[in-house]
């Protein structure tokens, strides 16, 4: 299945909860992907997907001539990634004179990706160049990219890597450390927060709240059926991220167990987080998100927490 198959619906899916997606919890063993700090960023070819140069091959490394650069290699799209991608893009847009931002997608299906990825870029409102690696799903051979990582972010200056983020399950929780690395490479002593950048892009919590208030002020349709969902979306950002990881249809049973274990460890002894967890899981279980195993395991956790 093409990893970008459902990408055009990405933005709508991101509005499931009134807060950002998050990806917490790293694997026990460190994951490596791409050149590491101190190593060189070498030339590679990518197919430009938008603008006047669409369809043309280019070498971002040669083009940028050693300028501070962030290369975002994208192995596949999941809705939880959207906030992180837009934060990186917004930061780069505001500092385009100092920082070059590149989104490089990796896919085995070149023709389908050429058609669909511009739609993805438009849905996410990405300003930075988006391109498709000519080397297929593996990406540039000399970069050693790991397909387990949905995102590999390489930050470099003078063609030398200053930071590397190999993200298996990327989300907004990764934004602070990525932004810190971007700020450091261009000498930005007062970088904005991820939330501030998301507000500018129209995806932050305040913007969501405004939309919610606007919806409340709209005159009610007397013929519209009333839908009242049980539970409530969490307000804690880490819980939101864990909940989004929990509902992924691609999860195997072990991944579901891992996420639920992280949840219980995170909320342990905290009454407020426990209440948020119960309400959040009650809602997604009611809507029947996630795998069949996730439904059963999630219900067991809720029952246990209620006691």
FIKOLZA-450907 format. One record per residue (C-alpha): x, y, z. Coordinates in steps of 0.02 Angstrom, whole numbers, plus 50000, padded with zeros to 5 digits. Example, Ala and Ser with C-alpha at 12.3 -4.5 7.8 and 13.67 -1.06 7.14 Angstrom:
506154977550390
506844994750357
end
This chain:
500005000050000
500665017049952
501095026550113
500365042450039
498725034549982
497595043350106
498615059350118
497345071250039
496225068750190
497625072350311
497075089450371
495285084250404
495905069350503
497005080650607
495465089350678
494895073950774
495325082550937
495445100850982
497295099951012
498885094750926
499475077250893
500975071550992
502255057650984
503055053351148
503985038151206
505575033151115
506115015351078
507195007151210
508645006051086
509245021550996
508705022050816
509945028550686
509445035950520
510415047450407
512095056050431
512555059550612
513225075750690
514945079650624
514695070050462
514505078050291
512905080850195
513285074550020
512465077749853
510845068949806
509515070749672
507695074749703
506245078349587
505435095249617
503545093149636
502845110849629
503095127549547
503965132049385
505265118349411
504025104349440
504645088349362
506455093949358
507855085449453
508855095949574
510215094049706
509715103749864
511465102049938
512305109949787
510965123349775
511155129149955
513055130449946
513365126650130
511985137650199
511125132250359
509875119050303
508575107350374
508215091850270
506595083150318
506555065750242
504785058850243
504535040050228
502645040450249
501225051550305
500195049450463
499015062550533
500015064250695
501475071250593
500535086150524
500805098350669
502685094850675
502875097150486
501935113650489
502945120050638
504585116550547
503895124550389
503275140050479
504925142350571
505875140650407
504705152550315
505005166450441
506885163950433
507085159850250
508565171650233
509555161650361
508835144050349
508475133250197
507055120850226
506785105550117
505455091950126
506065076550033
504805062450014
505325044349990
504225032349893
504385017149780
502925022949673
503635037949582
502165041449466
500805040449600
501845050849720
502125064349589
500245065849576
499785064849760
501185073649853
500795091149786
499055088549860
499845083850027
500915099550022
499385110049983
498365102150122
499725105850248
500025123150172
501885119350160
502875134150094
504595126050082
505075115949928
504415098249923
505275085249816
505335066549786
506965057049802
507445049149636
508185034549735
506495027349783
505905021949954
507685019750019
508145037749983
509915043249939
511025028049959
512435037550043
511245044450177
510845027750259
509035032150297
508065020050406
506345015150341
505745012250520
505785031150542
504305040450468
505375056150480
507245058750477
507705076850508
509485082250467
510095099550517
511715105550437
512835120550416
514265122050292
513785104550234
514145097150405
512765089350510
512425098450673
510895088450730
509955072750679
508215066850732
507705049150685
505845048750726
504885032550717
503245040350775
503455059050749
502285071650825
502175088850902
503065082951060
504655082250954
504485100550904
505415108751050
507035099051023
506945101250834
506625119850850
508065121350973
509235113350845
508615124850707
508805140250817
510565135050865
511165132650688
510635150350637
511025159050802
509215162650845
509295167151030
507425169551053
506515156350951
504615155450958
503735140851039
502925127150936
501215133150994
501585150950936
502095144450765
500535133850753
499465148750797
500205158150649
499825143250537
498065142250607
498225125750698
498575130150880
497485127551031
496915145751032
496395144750850
495455128650885
494585137151031
494085151750919
493345139650794
492415130950933
491685147450995
491205152150818
490305135650799
489355138750960
488765155850898
488045148850737
486155147350740
485635129550776
484815119450639
483175113450715
483155098650595
484915093050632
485055077450740
485895080250907
487495070650930
488245070051103
489835060051117
490295052851286
491945057451366
493045071751310
494685075151221
496145076851343
496915093851369
498625087051418
499715087151262
500645071151302
499005061751331
498365068151164
499915061051080
499715044351167
497885043551120
498285047050938
499595033250938
498335021451018
497035023750879
498185019950732
497425006150625
499175000250579
499594995750761
499964977750803
499484970750974
501214973751048
501144992250999
499434994151081
500094986151241
501614997651238
500555013351219
499375008351360
500845004451473
501555021851437
499865029551477
499715020851644
501505025051690
501245043351643
499635046151739
500095036051892
499605045252052
498895060351960
497005061951980
496795075151846
497755065351714
496805049651762
495135058451734
495735065151567
496295047751517
494625039951561
493645053151465
494805052551315
494765033651299
492895032951329
492665044351178
493785034951057
493085018151114
491325024651083
491815030050907
492695013150886
494375020050833
495875008650828
496044990050802
494894976950877
496254972551001
496464990951046
494604992151081
494654977451201
496264982651287
495745000851299
494094996251378
494984985151505
496114999851553
494635011651571
493714999251680
495244997351790
495515016151806
493695019151852
493875007451998
end
